Amino acid sequence: MTNTTGNLSTYVNNSMLNKIVVGNGSQIHTLGTGHTTLKPPYPPLKLQNILVAPNLIKNLLSIRRLTTDNLVAIEFDPFGFLVKDFRTKIPILRCDNTGDLYPLSLPSTRFTSPSTFVALSQDIWHHRLGHPGSSLLRVLNKQKSISVSKFSDKRLCQSCVFGKQVKLPFHDSLSNTSLPFDIVHSDGWTSPVLSTGGHRYYILFLDDYTNFLWTYPLSNKSNVFRAFSIFQTLIKTQFERPIKTFQCDNGTEYNNQSFHNFCTENGLVFRFSCPYTSAQNGKAERKIRSINNIVRTLLTHASLPPSFWHHALSMATYILNILPSKTKNNLTPTRLLYHLHPTYTHLRTFGCLCYPLLPSTSIHKLANRSSPCVFLGYPSNHKGYKCYDLSSHKIIISRHAEFDENIFPFAKNTNPAPSYEFLHSNLSSDPHSSIWTSVQTPDPLSTASPPNHPPTQPIHRPPHLLLLLQI
């Protein structure tokens, strides 16, 4: 509310429509309404539907209207107040003051950058989230998890064409469950390219109820039962629920004495697909297709060598668990399993250039504080970033890193371009042991289970506080 139209950028005369009722019951007539935007040195916060009442002594600003019109959160303390962007929690305005009210005085600290209120492009989010379809980006934008400046359905991503182009779609699974881990689907995939971690295979476990995914890179097919034992212990410890039914193909990596003994001793129903009937394990096989599509696309977009496929696998697993699922009413697997909304502000483009902060104990005082690296994903046991050092060829785990998402170091060094034909899944081949080949690699079993990020919680705001606006 203001007592003059001089502060407004637009004004509409509608004096017959509004009256202001003050604390003693008296009414103050208004002349009209208007709109404006705060001028520098303030951030460009929008002030909508401002009532013009000449009899007002002070200009008043509604906290409720300020937060809803600008999607910001406000924190009050005895020395002033702080305005933050609601989605990113980035401070954009701090005013220090004393007295009975909270006047909008000159900012005590300048937080705002030109990009604070600028939505990112559709392409940037498309790259950060592992190249999903535009429909998923629209869902996240509608849920206000991300902010996209402009949508276009006619855009063409060359990496998606190379990584995802197919002939015919698979049919949806008809499984129907009521609780997590009532049915767990599993399948394996063989890579003709040995990863830099010594892996030749990976195995997946997919919860039917939530679509939550776990993947385990393996060096030998003999590690399948060990991977299952680790997964089963994880579920029992973290969720206090047993796996009731285990659905897999008829290959010898599953159909063996170790699995049969375990299922008999633990009351687990073991379901195989019929010989040469891979469609009966279709949900797991379609998930392998989705994983390999993302892995292939991530490697193509970043020009990474095929031997880095296990890093792309970990990234694909992480991304699939935080993307909305069409078969689950656009809820994410993380939301269904953990009852938490995933956050997206920490995401960065796979394979881009990054600069992690090096530990002060490992360098001398005059050495560089960082080194050029390639971003390879999010470590499962750390809340940080996994960076590949281009000079030492070692993995650096760091929470403090700067990113340039427009530069991909391997794109400059790769000649000719690497081939990713090995990622094309032959899901209709022999469903027995033909997808597995014995490789003697001494490396132990390694896991790639995605970490869970808690959702951003809204800040409590008293509903009736007013700010004193001094313009």
Phi, psi and omega in degrees: 000141181220163181256007181210152178272359183293339181270359187259145175272331174225151184212137178234127180276109177218056188297341183275357189261333190229146170221148179255127177261119182269182189298327181270009178092352179290159181244140177244125181285145175249151180266337182170192179229160179203181181223155175199174176229137180300137181267158176306145013275010178280156172293159185284066177281135181275136175243109186255150173052052179282126178278134179257112180229105185299336183278358177290141177274320181237149173283135183239143182237126180280126178297318182301313181291324180295317183287320182286324181288334185243359182053056178236164175239148183234131176248131179253145175215173183297347186248000180153209180212160183230130177255130181234150170294129187294322183283315186262348183064020179280126176296137180235346180201133175229125177237121176264134181197170178229174179110188184278338180244176177248088180288145176277078184276183178298136182302135177279337179217138178267112179257330195290132170250162181300336183272356185300320184255013182259122178289145178285158182287161178298324181295320181298312179293326176300319179287318183296324186265020175077029174065053174281171177289162182294334180295323178290323177295323177295323178296313180295323178291322178293325178280000179062027173281327175228169179232115182251130185292318183201136180260146175215123180276351183266358181293150180234123177258116183296324178297324178293321179298314180291327188265339190233356186295129184225170179267302185230144179279159173274159176274152180290149177289147180259013180297144180224112181234160183245345181218155176301143174069015169296320174225130173242124178266148180214149175199164180233162181219140182251133177254131174285352180250122178288129181285165178293344176267005179084023182260140176244344183224169161215152178237144180240152171232125186236120177284127185293323186285319186255345188066016177287142191239138170235136176232145181229112172292140183233148175268333180221151179290342177292348180274002183298313181294324177296319177297319178297319179298318178296316180296315181297321177294320177301313181296316182295322182283314187278330186240355177053039177224140176276159171280124184272315183227135181242116183254126181208180177275185187263018181290158183290344177292339175253315185278076180217174187294323182299315179294316182297318179296318181296315182293322179294317182289333185250007178067028182268131178280124183255115182244124177256152168281152179293154178304134179060029178230067184294340181296337179289343172247035190295327183296317178291322181290324176292326177293323175299319177299314179298317179299310183294329174300314180290317179301312181298318182292318178298315179295319180296313184296325182265357182057032179282149178294152181302335181291352176268016186297331181290331174290318177294327176297314178299318179294318180297319178299314180300315184292316181298331181281348180244001177268144177299144180253126181297325182284352180241035178057038177063023170270150180274152174303323178297319179295319183288324184273315185259353183059036178228142176277127178290154175257160185232354186291338181276353186290143175226162184286127181298134176084002182279170179286136178218160181229091178284149177285124180280143179299138181296339181281345184260356181226157177275172192294336182259003181280161176299144182276354180208173180217143179298130183223170175247128181284124185242010175125200187241119181296143186288333185251011179223149173263080184194208184234147179257117187237135180261114182288122183289337182268315182267348182059037178242158178271129177248127175259122184213143173274335185254108182211146174252145187234143168240098188280006177255356181241132179236103188305322183288342178293332180277336187256355185263115178206112001282176181295140180291153178259141180240028180298334182295344182273357177286118186280128171263077190283346182260012180283185183308118185280003180272242186260008185290338180279355181245138172230142185283124178232123181273095178237123188287351185294141180286169178298134174238154185242157176222078179255127188288138175289161180251131179252124181293154181287161175286126182267135178292146179275133180291132180236127175301132190286341189243013181284146177238141174264143175270115184264116179252104182252000000 
